[in-house]
Structure formats: structure tokens, C-alpha cells
Amino acid sequence: MSGQAPPKPKTKQVLDQVEEVKGIMHDNIDVMLKNHEKVENLQDKTDIMSQNAKQFKRSATAIKRQMWWRNMKLQIIIVLVVLAVLAIIIVPIAVKLKGN
């Protein structure tokens, strides 16, 4: 029996197992708390991104409306210029034909 440790009493073995389980539970609780913090951080980031998305949508809608009006004004100006050029060309011809 030399070189072998004497067997541990049953109560000592149970206490050692309890301590081991307590250590594992403490580790699990630490991991759970860290995961909870990560979830809270993700929730905060999600809320911020949602607010930014709403603001972006409002800005994009306002810019779209502004660009539509600008485009419409440009189209109206082009139509008026074309009509003016046609009037400048057609009116003298019509006056000349009426005079003959």
C-alpha cells in the first residue's frame, strides 16, 4: 500500500463534489451575466439603428419630394421654351400667309 493515497471518506467526497458543482454554477452565472450585458448592448444598438433608419427615411422622402419639384420646374421651363421657339417660328409664317 505504499505510494497509494488512503481512500477519502464518503462525506469528504460528497463535499468535494458540492464544491466542484458550486464552482461550475458560479462560472455559469458569470457567463449568463455577460450574455445578459451583451443582449442589453445589442438592444441599445438596435434601438439606435431603428431611430437612425426612421430619420433616414424622413430625410430621403423630403429629398425625393424636393427633387421631384425641381424636375417638374425644369420640365415646365423646357416646355415653355419649346413653345416660345415654335411661336417665334410659326407666328411670322402665319402672318405672312395671311397677308398674301
N, CA, C and O atoms as CSV, one atom per row, in Angstrom:
chain,resi,resn,atom,element,x,y,z
A,1,MET,N,N,0.800,-1.178,0.000
A,1,MET,CA,C,0.000,0.000,0.000
A,1,MET,C,C,0.848,1.249,0.000
A,1,MET,O,O,0.313,2.343,0.178
A,2,SER,N,N,2.067,1.139,-0.180
A,2,SER,CA,C,2.892,2.332,-0.248
A,2,SER,C,C,2.735,2.953,-1.627
A,2,SER,O,O,2.673,2.236,-2.625
A,3,GLY,N,N,2.670,4.295,-1.696
A,3,GLY,CA,C,2.514,5.004,-2.948
A,3,GLY,C,C,1.062,5.282,-3.281
A,3,GLY,O,O,0.800,6.036,-4.218
A,4,GLN,N,N,0.119,4.721,-2.575
A,4,GLN,CA,C,-1.297,4.988,-2.818
A,4,GLN,C,C,-1.833,5.844,-1.683
A,4,GLN,O,O,-1.507,5.642,-0.514
A,5,ALA,N,N,-2.682,6.825,-2.072
A,5,ALA,CA,C,-3.288,7.676,-1.047
A,5,ALA,C,C,-4.419,6.906,-0.385
A,5,ALA,O,O,-5.121,6.132,-1.036
A,6,PRO,N,N,-4.588,7.120,0.886
A,6,PRO,CA,C,-5.692,6.426,1.562
A,6,PRO,C,C,-7.021,6.905,0.988
A,6,PRO,O,O,-7.138,8.080,0.640
A,7,PRO,N,N,-8.018,6.046,0.879
A,7,PRO,CA,C,-9.304,6.442,0.302
A,7,PRO,C,C,-9.954,7.542,1.151
A,7,PRO,O,O,-9.859,7.541,2.379
A,8,LYS,N,N,-10.616,8.482,0.460
A,8,LYS,CA,C,-11.276,9.590,1.150
A,8,LYS,C,C,-12.579,9.087,1.761
A,8,LYS,O,O,-13.248,8.214,1.208
A,9,PRO,N,N,-12.917,9.646,2.890
A,9,PRO,CA,C,-14.213,9.282,3.463
A,9,PRO,C,C,-15.339,9.750,2.533
A,9,PRO,O,O,-15.164,10.699,1.769
A,10,LYS,N,N,-16.445,9.106,2.601
A,10,LYS,CA,C,-17.588,9.377,1.736
A,10,LYS,C,C,-18.051,10.827,1.858
A,10,LYS,O,O,-18.366,11.449,0.844
A,11,THR,N,N,-18.102,11.376,3.060
A,11,THR,CA,C,-18.543,12.753,3.252
A,11,THR,C,C,-17.589,13.731,2.595
A,11,THR,O,O,-18.025,14.740,2.041
A,12,LYS,N,N,-16.307,13.453,2.646
A,12,LYS,CA,C,-15.308,14.324,2.013
A,12,LYS,C,C,-15.503,14.314,0.495
A,12,LYS,O,O,-15.398,15.352,-0.159
A,13,GLN,N,N,-15.783,13.146,-0.050
A,13,GLN,CA,C,-16.027,13.043,-1.493
A,13,GLN,C,C,-17.268,13.856,-1.886
A,13,GLN,O,O,-17.247,14.564,-2.893
A,14,VAL,N,N,-18.317,13.762,-1.119
A,14,VAL,CA,C,-19.555,14.495,-1.395
A,14,VAL,C,C,-19.299,15.994,-1.287
A,14,VAL,O,O,-19.757,16.755,-2.140
A,15,LEU,N,N,-18.578,16.436,-0.259
A,15,LEU,CA,C,-18.256,17.862,-0.092
A,15,LEU,C,C,-17.404,18.368,-1.261
A,15,LEU,O,O,-17.609,19.484,-1.738
A,16,ASP,N,N,-16.462,17.564,-1.717
A,16,ASP,CA,C,-15.649,17.943,-2.864
A,16,ASP,C,C,-16.513,18.096,-4.111
A,16,ASP,O,O,-16.322,19.029,-4.891
A,17,GLN,N,N,-17.459,17.184,-4.299
A,17,GLN,CA,C,-18.358,17.273,-5.450
A,17,GLN,C,C,-19.237,18.510,-5.349
A,17,GLN,O,O,-19.482,19.181,-6.351
A,18,VAL,N,N,-19.712,18.816,-4.149
A,18,VAL,CA,C,-20.540,20.008,-3.940
A,18,VAL,C,C,-19.729,21.262,-4.284
A,18,VAL,O,O,-20.238,22.161,-4.954
A,19,GLU,N,N,-18.494,21.327,-3.840
A,19,GLU,CA,C,-17.629,22.476,-4.143
A,19,GLU,C,C,-17.393,22.589,-5.652
A,19,GLU,O,O,-17.394,23.689,-6.205
A,20,GLU,N,N,-17.197,21.473,-6.295
A,20,GLU,CA,C,-16.990,21.475,-7.744
A,20,GLU,C,C,-18.237,21.997,-8.459
A,20,GLU,O,O,-18.139,22.810,-9.378
A,21,VAL,N,N,-19.415,21.521,-8.028
A,21,VAL,CA,C,-20.679,21.976,-8.619
A,21,VAL,C,C,-20.879,23.461,-8.356
A,21,VAL,O,O,-21.343,24.186,-9.235
A,22,LYS,N,N,-20.531,23.927,-7.146
A,22,LYS,CA,C,-20.648,25.354,-6.836
A,22,LYS,C,C,-19.759,26.182,-7.763
A,22,LYS,O,O,-20.168,27.236,-8.251
A,23,GLY,N,N,-18.546,25.699,-7.997
A,23,GLY,CA,C,-17.636,26.405,-8.900
A,23,GLY,C,C,-18.202,26.484,-10.313
A,23,GLY,O,O,-18.145,27.528,-10.963
A,24,ILE,N,N,-18.743,25.370,-10.772
A,24,ILE,CA,C,-19.341,25.349,-12.116
A,24,ILE,C,C,-20.530,26.304,-12.185
A,24,ILE,O,O,-20.697,27.025,-13.168
A,25,MET,N,N,-21.352,26.306,-11.141
A,25,MET,CA,C,-22.516,27.196,-11.114
A,25,MET,C,C,-22.088,28.663,-11.101
A,25,MET,O,O,-22.708,29.490,-11.769
A,26,HIS,N,N,-21.043,28.992,-10.354
A,26,HIS,CA,C,-20.536,30.371,-10.349
A,26,HIS,C,C,-20.068,30.765,-11.749
A,26,HIS,O,O,-20.346,31.869,-12.217
A,27,ASP,N,N,-19.358,29.858,-12.407
A,27,ASP,CA,C,-18.909,30.129,-13.778
A,27,ASP,C,C,-20.102,30.329,-14.708
A,27,ASP,O,O,-20.101,31.236,-15.541
A,28,ASN,N,N,-21.119,29.482,-14.565
A,28,ASN,CA,C,-22.317,29.597,-15.408
A,28,ASN,C,C,-23.047,30.914,-15.169
A,28,ASN,O,O,-23.542,31.541,-16.105
A,29,ILE,N,N,-23.106,31.327,-13.903
A,29,ILE,CA,C,-23.758,32.604,-13.576
A,29,ILE,C,C,-22.969,33.756,-14.181
A,29,ILE,O,O,-23.563,34.693,-14.715
A,30,ASP,N,N,-21.634,33.706,-14.108
A,30,ASP,CA,C,-20.811,34.760,-14.720
A,30,ASP,C,C,-21.053,34.832,-16.225
A,30,ASP,O,O,-21.203,35.919,-16.782
A,31,VAL,N,N,-21.090,33.682,-16.876
A,31,VAL,CA,C,-21.336,33.645,-18.320
A,31,VAL,C,C,-22.721,34.203,-18.630
A,31,VAL,O,O,-22.885,34.959,-19.588
A,32,MET,N,N,-23.717,33.837,-17.827
A,32,MET,CA,C,-25.069,34.321,-18.039
A,32,MET,C,C,-25.130,35.843,-17.890
A,32,MET,O,O,-25.787,36.513,-18.687
A,33,LEU,N,N,-24.462,36.391,-16.889
A,33,LEU,CA,C,-24.456,37.840,-16.695
A,33,LEU,C,C,-23.779,38.556,-17.858
A,33,LEU,O,O,-24.242,39.608,-18.299
A,34,LYS,N,N,-22.681,37.984,-18.354
A,34,LYS,CA,C,-22.005,38.585,-19.512
A,34,LYS,C,C,-22.912,38.539,-20.740
A,34,LYS,O,O,-22.982,39.499,-21.507
A,35,ASN,N,N,-23.605,37.414,-20.918
A,35,ASN,CA,C,-24.533,37.299,-22.046
A,35,ASN,C,C,-25.668,38.308,-21.920
A,35,ASN,O,O,-26.103,38.887,-22.915
A,36,HIS,N,N,-26.143,38.516,-20.706
A,36,HIS,CA,C,-27.211,39.485,-20.471
A,36,HIS,C,C,-26.730,40.895,-20.838
A,36,HIS,O,O,-27.469,41.660,-21.457
A,37,GLU,N,N,-25.508,41.235,-20.461
A,37,GLU,CA,C,-24.934,42.541,-20.816
A,37,GLU,C,C,-24.838,42.681,-22.329
A,37,GLU,O,O,-25.146,43.739,-22.880
A,38,LYS,N,N,-24.412,41.614,-23.001
A,38,LYS,CA,C,-24.306,41.660,-24.462
A,38,LYS,C,C,-25.678,41.866,-25.102
A,38,LYS,O,O,-25.817,42.619,-26.066
A,39,VAL,N,N,-26.678,41.192,-24.560
A,39,VAL,CA,C,-28.039,41.346,-25.087
A,39,VAL,C,C,-28.521,42.774,-24.887
A,39,VAL,O,O,-29.136,43.350,-25.784
A,40,GLU,N,N,-28.249,43.349,-23.728
A,40,GLU,CA,C,-28.648,44.742,-23.484
A,40,GLU,C,C,-27.941,45.684,-24.455
A,40,GLU,O,O,-28.558,46.608,-24.986
A,41,ASN,N,N,-26.656,45.453,-24.687
A,41,ASN,CA,C,-25.913,46.289,-25.638
A,41,ASN,C,C,-26.499,46.158,-27.038
A,41,ASN,O,O,-26.656,47.153,-27.747
A,42,LEU,N,N,-26.820,44.931,-27.434
A,42,LEU,CA,C,-27.418,44.720,-28.749
A,42,LEU,C,C,-28.777,45.408,-28.841
A,42,LEU,O,O,-29.111,45.980,-29.878
A,43,GLN,N,N,-29.554,45.358,-27.778
A,43,GLN,CA,C,-30.860,46.010,-27.769
A,43,GLN,C,C,-30.699,47.522,-27.921
A,43,GLN,O,O,-31.435,48.155,-28.678
A,44,ASP,N,N,-29.734,48.097,-27.200
A,44,ASP,CA,C,-29.477,49.539,-27.319
A,44,ASP,C,C,-29.061,49.900,-28.741
A,44,ASP,O,O,-29.547,50.877,-29.310
A,45,LYS,N,N,-28.162,49.107,-29.308
A,45,LYS,CA,C,-27.715,49.374,-30.683
A,45,LYS,C,C,-28.870,49.231,-31.671
A,45,LYS,O,O,-28.971,49.992,-32.633
A,46,THR,N,N,-29.740,48.248,-31.425
A,46,THR,CA,C,-30.893,48.052,-32.297
A,46,THR,C,C,-31.834,49.245,-32.226
A,46,THR,O,O,-32.344,49.697,-33.251
A,47,ASP,N,N,-32.065,49.755,-31.023
A,47,ASP,CA,C,-32.925,50.930,-30.862
A,47,ASP,C,C,-32.333,52.138,-31.589
A,47,ASP,O,O,-33.054,52.881,-32.255
A,48,ILE,N,N,-31.028,52.330,-31.461
A,48,ILE,CA,C,-30.365,53.460,-32.124
A,48,ILE,C,C,-30.458,53.306,-33.638
A,48,ILE,O,O,-30.739,54.271,-34.348
A,49,MET,N,N,-30.221,52.096,-34.129
A,49,MET,CA,C,-30.305,51.864,-35.573
A,49,MET,C,C,-31.722,52.085,-36.081
A,49,MET,O,O,-31.907,52.612,-37.177
A,50,SER,N,N,-32.710,51.697,-35.313
A,50,SER,CA,C,-34.102,51.908,-35.708
A,50,SER,C,C,-34.417,53.401,-35.798
A,50,SER,O,O,-35.065,53.849,-36.744
A,51,GLN,N,N,-33.958,54.159,-34.816
A,51,GLN,CA,C,-34.169,55.612,-34.849
A,51,GLN,C,C,-33.458,56.233,-36.045
A,51,GLN,O,O,-34.013,57.105,-36.714
A,52,ASN,N,N,-32.235,55.789,-36.318
A,52,ASN,CA,C,-31.482,56.306,-37.460
A,52,ASN,C,C,-32.182,55.962,-38.771
A,52,ASN,O,O,-32.203,56.772,-39.697
A,53,ALA,N,N,-32.753,54.767,-38.851
A,53,ALA,CA,C,-33.459,54.357,-40.063
A,53,ALA,C,C,-34.694,55.223,-40.292
A,53,ALA,O,O,-34.983,55.610,-41.424
A,54,LYS,N,N,-35.420,55.525,-39.218
A,54,LYS,CA,C,-36.601,56.389,-39.345
A,54,LYS,C,C,-36.190,57.787,-39.804
A,54,LYS,O,O,-36.834,58.375,-40.673
A,55,GLN,N,N,-35.117,58.313,-39.218
A,55,GLN,CA,C,-34.632,59.640,-39.610
A,55,GLN,C,C,-34.178,59.635,-41.066
A,55,GLN,O,O,-34.452,60.576,-41.811
A,56,PHE,N,N,-33.484,58.574,-41.468
A,56,PHE,CA,C,-33.032,58.459,-42.857
A,56,PHE,C,C,-34.225,58.431,-43.805
A,56,PHE,O,O,-34.197,59.075,-44.853
A,57,LYS,N,N,-35.264,57.696,-43.448
A,57,LYS,CA,C,-36.440,57.600,-44.304
A,57,LYS,C,C,-37.107,58.965,-44.448
A,57,LYS,O,O,-37.510,59.349,-45.546
A,58,ARG,N,N,-37.224,59.699,-43.338
A,58,ARG,CA,C,-37.813,61.038,-43.411
A,58,ARG,C,C,-36.978,61.946,-44.310
A,58,ARG,O,O,-37.522,62.670,-45.144
A,59,SER,N,N,-35.671,61.908,-44.140
A,59,SER,CA,C,-34.788,62.747,-44.956
A,59,SER,C,C,-34.866,62.357,-46.422
A,59,SER,O,O,-34.922,63.222,-47.296
A,60,ALA,N,N,-34.870,61.056,-46.694
A,60,ALA,CA,C,-34.931,60.580,-48.079
A,60,ALA,C,C,-36.251,60.993,-48.731
A,60,ALA,O,O,-36.277,61.371,-49.902
A,61,THR,N,N,-37.333,60.920,-47.980
A,61,THR,CA,C,-38.635,61.319,-48.516
A,61,THR,C,C,-38.650,62.815,-48.821
A,61,THR,O,O,-39.165,63.231,-49.859
A,62,ALA,N,N,-38.095,63.616,-47.933
A,62,ALA,CA,C,-38.053,65.067,-48.151
A,62,ALA,C,C,-37.192,65.398,-49.369
A,62,ALA,O,O,-37.558,66.259,-50.170
A,63,ILE,N,N,-36.067,64.730,-49.511
A,63,ILE,CA,C,-35.190,64.986,-50.662
A,63,ILE,C,C,-35.865,64.532,-51.952
A,63,ILE,O,O,-35.768,65.206,-52.977
A,64,LYS,N,N,-36.546,63.392,-51.903
A,64,LYS,CA,C,-37.249,62.886,-53.083
A,64,LYS,C,C,-38.301,63.890,-53.532
A,64,LYS,O,O,-38.421,64.178,-54.723
A,65,ARG,N,N,-39.063,64.424,-52.580
A,65,ARG,CA,C,-40.095,65.418,-52.903
A,65,ARG,C,C,-39.461,66.678,-53.490
A,65,ARG,O,O,-39.961,67.234,-54.467
A,66,GLN,N,N,-38.366,67.118,-52.892
A,66,GLN,CA,C,-37.674,68.314,-53.364
A,66,GLN,C,C,-37.147,68.110,-54.797
A,66,GLN,O,O,-37.265,68.999,-55.640
A,67,MET,N,N,-36.573,66.944,-55.055
A,67,MET,CA,C,-36.042,66.664,-56.390
A,67,MET,C,C,-37.168,66.538,-57.416
A,67,MET,O,O,-36.993,66.917,-58.574
A,68,TRP,N,N,-38.328,66.005,-57.000
A,68,TRP,CA,C,-39.462,65.896,-57.908
A,68,TRP,C,C,-39.917,67.279,-58.342
A,68,TRP,O,O,-40.170,67.501,-59.526
A,69,TRP,N,N,-40.026,68.225,-57.390
A,69,TRP,CA,C,-40.433,69.593,-57.724
A,69,TRP,C,C,-39.403,70.270,-58.627
A,69,TRP,O,O,-39.761,70.967,-59.576
A,70,ARG,N,N,-38.135,70.060,-58.327
A,70,ARG,CA,C,-37.082,70.650,-59.150
A,70,ARG,C,C,-37.170,70.112,-60.582
A,70,ARG,O,O,-37.046,70.870,-61.544
A,71,ASN,N,N,-37.383,68.810,-60.715
A,71,ASN,CA,C,-37.507,68.192,-62.028
A,71,ASN,C,C,-38.751,68.716,-62.751
A,71,ASN,O,O,-38.702,68.990,-63.950
A,72,MET,N,N,-39.855,68.855,-62.034
A,72,MET,CA,C,-41.089,69.359,-62.631
A,72,MET,C,C,-40.900,70.791,-63.126
A,72,MET,O,O,-41.351,71.130,-64.220
A,73,LYS,N,N,-40.245,71.626,-62.339
A,73,LYS,CA,C,-39.983,73.007,-62.754
A,73,LYS,C,C,-39.132,73.034,-64.022
A,73,LYS,O,O,-39.388,73.824,-64.930
A,74,LEU,N,N,-38.131,72.177,-64.079
A,74,LEU,CA,C,-37.267,72.115,-65.257
A,74,LEU,C,C,-38.055,71.674,-66.478
A,74,LEU,O,O,-37.854,72.217,-67.564
A,75,GLN,N,N,-38.937,70.714,-66.329
A,75,GLN,CA,C,-39.751,70.256,-67.455
A,75,GLN,C,C,-40.694,71.359,-67.933
A,75,GLN,O,O,-40.894,71.525,-69.136
A,76,ILE,N,N,-41.267,72.103,-67.009
A,76,ILE,CA,C,-42.157,73.212,-67.380
A,76,ILE,C,C,-41.378,74.278,-68.138
A,76,ILE,O,O,-41.855,74.806,-69.141
A,77,ILE,N,N,-40.183,74.592,-67.660
A,77,ILE,CA,C,-39.354,75.598,-68.346
A,77,ILE,C,C,-39.017,75.115,-69.751
A,77,ILE,O,O,-39.086,75.901,-70.696
A,78,ILE,N,N,-38.657,73.853,-69.915
A,78,ILE,CA,C,-38.329,73.319,-71.237
A,78,ILE,C,C,-39.538,73.399,-72.165
A,78,ILE,O,O,-39.405,73.788,-73.325
A,79,VAL,N,N,-40.722,73.030,-71.658
A,79,VAL,CA,C,-41.936,73.110,-72.482
A,79,VAL,C,C,-42.214,74.553,-72.883
A,79,VAL,O,O,-42.567,74.807,-74.034
A,80,LEU,N,N,-42.065,75.499,-71.970
A,80,LEU,CA,C,-42.302,76.910,-72.284
A,80,LEU,C,C,-41.305,77.425,-73.320
A,80,LEU,O,O,-41.675,78.181,-74.218
A,81,VAL,N,N,-40.044,77.018,-73.196
A,81,VAL,CA,C,-39.028,77.450,-74.182
A,81,VAL,C,C,-39.360,76.883,-75.557
A,81,VAL,O,O,-39.277,77.591,-76.560
A,82,VAL,N,N,-39.738,75.603,-75.606
A,82,VAL,CA,C,-40.094,74.986,-76.893
A,82,VAL,C,C,-41.308,75.699,-77.493
A,82,VAL,O,O,-41.326,75.985,-78.690
A,83,LEU,N,N,-42.315,75.985,-76.677
A,83,LEU,CA,C,-43.490,76.704,-77.169
A,83,LEU,C,C,-43.122,78.109,-77.659
A,83,LEU,O,O,-43.646,78.577,-78.669
A,84,ALA,N,N,-42.225,78.770,-76.942
A,84,ALA,CA,C,-41.795,80.113,-77.348
A,84,ALA,C,C,-41.065,80.045,-78.685
A,84,ALA,O,O,-41.299,80.883,-79.557
A,85,VAL,N,N,-40.187,79.064,-78.860
A,85,VAL,CA,C,-39.454,78.921,-80.124
A,85,VAL,C,C,-40.434,78.611,-81.256
A,85,VAL,O,O,-40.336,79.182,-82.342
A,86,LEU,N,N,-41.364,77.718,-81.002
A,86,LEU,CA,C,-42.372,77.418,-82.031
A,86,LEU,C,C,-43.196,78.652,-82.363
A,86,LEU,O,O,-43.510,78.888,-83.529
A,87,ALA,N,N,-43.552,79.446,-81.352
A,87,ALA,CA,C,-44.321,80.673,-81.593
A,87,ALA,C,C,-43.506,81.650,-82.430
A,87,ALA,O,O,-44.036,82.293,-83.336
A,88,ILE,N,N,-42.217,81.758,-82.123
A,88,ILE,CA,C,-41.355,82.670,-82.879
A,88,ILE,C,C,-41.258,82.221,-84.336
A,88,ILE,O,O,-41.172,83.062,-85.231
A,89,ILE,N,N,-41.269,80.944,-84.583
A,89,ILE,CA,C,-41.165,80.422,-85.956
A,89,ILE,C,C,-42.519,80.466,-86.665
A,89,ILE,O,O,-42.591,80.877,-87.823
A,90,ILE,N,N,-43.589,80.051,-85.990
A,90,ILE,CA,C,-44.899,79.894,-86.638
A,90,ILE,C,C,-45.615,81.224,-86.818
A,90,ILE,O,O,-46.258,81.419,-87.849
A,91,VAL,N,N,-45.536,82.142,-85.872
A,91,VAL,CA,C,-46.277,83.413,-85.963
A,91,VAL,C,C,-45.860,84.209,-87.196
A,91,VAL,O,O,-46.743,84.657,-87.928
A,92,PRO,N,N,-44.575,84.412,-87.474
A,92,PRO,CA,C,-44.231,85.163,-88.693
A,92,PRO,C,C,-44.705,84.450,-89.970
A,92,PRO,O,O,-45.129,85.106,-90.921
A,93,ILE,N,N,-44.635,83.140,-89.994
A,93,ILE,CA,C,-45.082,82.400,-91.166
A,93,ILE,C,C,-46.598,82.568,-91.341
A,93,ILE,O,O,-47.081,82.776,-92.455
A,94,ALA,N,N,-47.340,82.476,-90.233
A,94,ALA,CA,C,-48.790,82.638,-90.296
A,94,ALA,C,C,-49.167,84.054,-90.719
A,94,ALA,O,O,-50.112,84.231,-91.487
A,95,VAL,N,N,-48.459,85.053,-90.239
A,95,VAL,CA,C,-48.739,86.442,-90.606
A,95,VAL,C,C,-48.445,86.645,-92.098
A,95,VAL,O,O,-49.201,87.330,-92.787
A,96,LYS,N,N,-47.382,86.071,-92.586
A,96,LYS,CA,C,-47.011,86.195,-93.992
A,96,LYS,C,C,-48.045,85.528,-94.870
A,96,LYS,O,O,-48.423,86.071,-95.908
A,97,LEU,N,N,-48.512,84.347,-94.463
A,97,LEU,CA,C,-49.525,83.629,-95.249
A,97,LEU,C,C,-50.855,84.384,-95.242
A,97,LEU,O,O,-51.562,84.381,-96.249
A,98,LYS,N,N,-51.199,85.011,-94.159
A,98,LYS,CA,C,-52.440,85.750,-94.055
A,98,LYS,C,C,-52.383,87.021,-94.908
A,98,LYS,O,O,-53.387,87.478,-95.455
A,99,GLY,N,N,-51.199,87.558,-94.996
A,99,GLY,CA,C,-51.017,88.786,-95.754
A,99,GLY,C,C,-51.065,88.533,-97.257
A,99,GLY,O,O,-51.329,89.461,-98.023
A,100,ASN,N,N,-50.826,87.337,-97.685
A,100,ASN,CA,C,-50.844,87.042,-99.140
A,100,ASN,C,C,-52.197,86.783,-99.616
A,100,ASN,O,O,-52.395,86.520,-100.802
